[in-house]
Amino acid sequence: MSDKLIIFDTTLRDGEQSPGASMTKDEKVRIAKVLEKMRVDVIEAGFAIASSGDFEAIKAVANNIQDSTICSLARALDKDIDRAGEALKGANSSRIHTFIATSDIHMKLKLNMTPDQVVDQAIHAVKRARNWTDNIEFSPEDAGRSDEDFLCRIIEAVIDVGATTINIPDTVGYNIPNQFGATIKSLIERVPNSDKAIFSAHCHNDLGLAVANSISAVMSGARQVECTINGLGERAGNTSLEELVMAVRTRQDIFDCDSGIDVSHILSASRLVSSITGFIVQPNKAIVGANAFAHEAGIHQDGVLKHRETYEIIRAEDVGWGANSLVMGKHSGRNAFKVRMQELGIEFDSDDLLNASFKSFKKLADKKHEIFDEDLQALVSEAQSEEYESIQLVSLKVYSETGESNSAQIVLSINSKEVSAIANTSGAVDATFSAINSLVDINVNLQLYSVSNVTQGTDALGEVNVRLESDGRIVNGQGADTDIIIASAKAYIHGLNKILVAHDRAHPQV
């Protein structure tokens, strides 16, 4: 039998470090439940010491997930490790992931520590973590640029005191596949007690090689891969879970291992993460992009019609495409709505949220004939965010005419008090944003504005994503509506509400 490849998902931690991708506690729980449904082995829920919000989010995930191991990141510091342990108390299965830098440049310029001090600190951290759990992961940060002899020394030392997983991170995406695979193979062969731990790979995508490096690591003996949905992550992102899992699953002729992932939920997980974070999946993205299984060339179309495997190496249905595409209509009842949401991995924490989401569904059903899963996910994301928003859209009236200035008349509810404004500018969206700005005392810069359709058809929900910057803080805002101007207003207001919520987050590498 082939070995088990452990899938360690860090969408909720490393993925959240993408500029503007910060998630609320409830959003993290929603994603974690879908990951559990996918049978992800380990879910890294956050970095407990970063903020009280991250601590509470990890705690909520730990209390709501039963089948996956829940993990928190912690620097090799007592306060970090104890905070992680506290957050994970309610987990059915927990792991503490502690790390310290091992490359010369990091030890000298960031830590200001000698190699001996780094080894001692790592040993102390693993011992401290064992007071909370027997499942300890250790990462030598920036291993991709670290001296291999020193890596062997520190890895042997932490395994000796109880580390059960050794993660080798290519922190800055510097490695090349054959080089990274050779490093993994060499460490496993050279470290005397390597058989007492599982070796793992955590690759960044700065050179577009995260998946390739991870695959090389697996073929060289790694039995855990750290990845994210849609390859989300800081800078150029992390190893894409869907690409890694499907590469190993598809090429069982060359891999002697496989994951236990239920791949039928890959597409729904991708869309949920995209909806919550506001990071749109590019059309040509492997596995989950809109064009992933589309064929334009006549030769390809002819071949697929004759026999699918002539040009398709993966069945689209296997990863969620084409399954349950049309699910609801205007005559669907509240219970049917709730059941379908459960099938999508969406649970309602309160009857109020269920009722608000169902009300939005009914309004949408009056506007469009066919309701798709993507529509439902967008509606729930919007309903959940509105529960905590101090600024809400009450009404919007826009006047637009060719060759004339455009006007927007908007009514907002700010802390339950209705206020209104009118703005006249060259464009309908610009007028809408100007009217909102005149009512909200926040200095913001619009860095990105994008529009996409949630589903097909001229009556489809339009989804707008904005990226706002205020005093160095970047947030993403999302809004969906059959009217694109209203969707734009919702997205802008969503972003403003995020700015109003103070998050004192520390970067894990600081």
Steps between C-alpha positions, in 0.01 A plus 500: 500500500611856434597730786265763636579855391391737775336821381568795729282795400615846603239709318382642832852598607748550216222561250362775723834681476413604144446879506131559570411133556429532873209278607256526788458224756176380340656501153788287624256252652306482171816423303622253765174304473544466125862390550380241751244380247786465248678283760797734536730341760630814674347849501732780609238739635721798575779655701363522854737765635433737207182651645203427723298457179733229371495329840119495506485378139732205575296423809176506298644273231633260766157483664312443173718245317511135600666303220803714413798586720498871588833681510629839612825660395737619773845651497756319716399716796325398821225762466421389144491132585283545810260723310471236227441229760223702663328562167509128413360371830163410351638312200424133456851470355755781529844590371741781583719617214806682629776654291828688510719628218808297405653678199811711560330815376203453734705400804738792462276778378159412641554297815846628596570150637784252461435153354547346847240736644256413223537126568450551873192714438351240264553220753343709775200586280424137412527399866268785596247403232491143629340633817192563285496218242706207373446613140784748437611639167832682469602723209851635437388824335673584172631144479528547124796733558641331811824305536417131470739389774334742740156379393601142580623609842186691602259244355665213687487702821128584480402145405692379805281712729167412339438673165282266294487697173795680341390760251753630248383842379619674187395823669590739221431274201869480412543130425487306173319160490800267462693700761213500752430129451868422546503697827203304636657168398835593651350612832302178535812295426742701715296567815551189719153505658305614191288184515336634817340798320304578185674739262293778349532766228377861515572680173436855387427595142733796439647330191178317412649172627312430825305200368799366306725529806239328718464217251877460492501484880231229500693294246805536725330369815292783646165372624334828587441804278393840632269674256207736459175512306556686169869533590407796720782654702725798549699632206450255209324246721551143619473150357151459355316219680284412202795481260719296735225254595385445142857463369567222749158340444527514120857368481477197726720326246800691637398588859518239775265701722159670486296737711166421658341818362140479376563685176130545420497803733799675342299740284260602778796563734670711235191713445437544872856621566483729198169644617616563856843642422410691185785338305355405162612172344660566161311331212801291392578378853556123500216285641274782626527773233199567276698383195662198667282256302405722206607413144517763226717341230307294248742208519462489880121522481484220246726281709308557823169424329639171371671403824546728802845370590649620172539847651378476862708326765254582782124457504347842570223333700755346738605838641149646518432644154150440366368349822183654644532807279130592512384458856227744598215709365246758609265233636763334720420510870705597804584140593611413147720809506651394833563143382670616180720732702602208721593304187726792405663485843324812629352488849301783656599601852165663566144508371546872434780431255301221334198729465709787363667272244167343400345846459786600269454175308132572443578851375754358258259228384256772398769657281657195332355171385785264584675501839842334511724389786729797440202734543415340834857527627516867403172571677611336824837676498317829465242419772772396744705813444196723540438361850806687627505805274446842653455651151221352289346589167136606525433625147679622190372701202731562207443719193719439196481650150739505205696823487365623833633489856378211711335535837455263792258550787573264787349429841717321756432372848799590718477358852122462444457866395398577142695765310492597131717671240509586130811511280552597136805373308597359161403138573221318682736294718718802576191701597385218729837476674522880532158513664604228747827680578314819581307316775784295647795668669769258382794591277528216247675433170338269246780267382298246303152475350392189314172359374414139421189292450423244769320271254408504131213689341402863457306487827801366694613647827779745439778483755716803570830488687676810626830543679521797733802646680474715810801607708705205375228242560367312196159333488289331235130566468247291310145560385258309280178604331323468168559877469874563467482854642329372815758220520772767478346696787474184711863410434624848589292507820623151590859620470431811710350285775814287506713812541285611792569173682846534656722193464830509682666222301866407528667348197628148583843578355553814707 
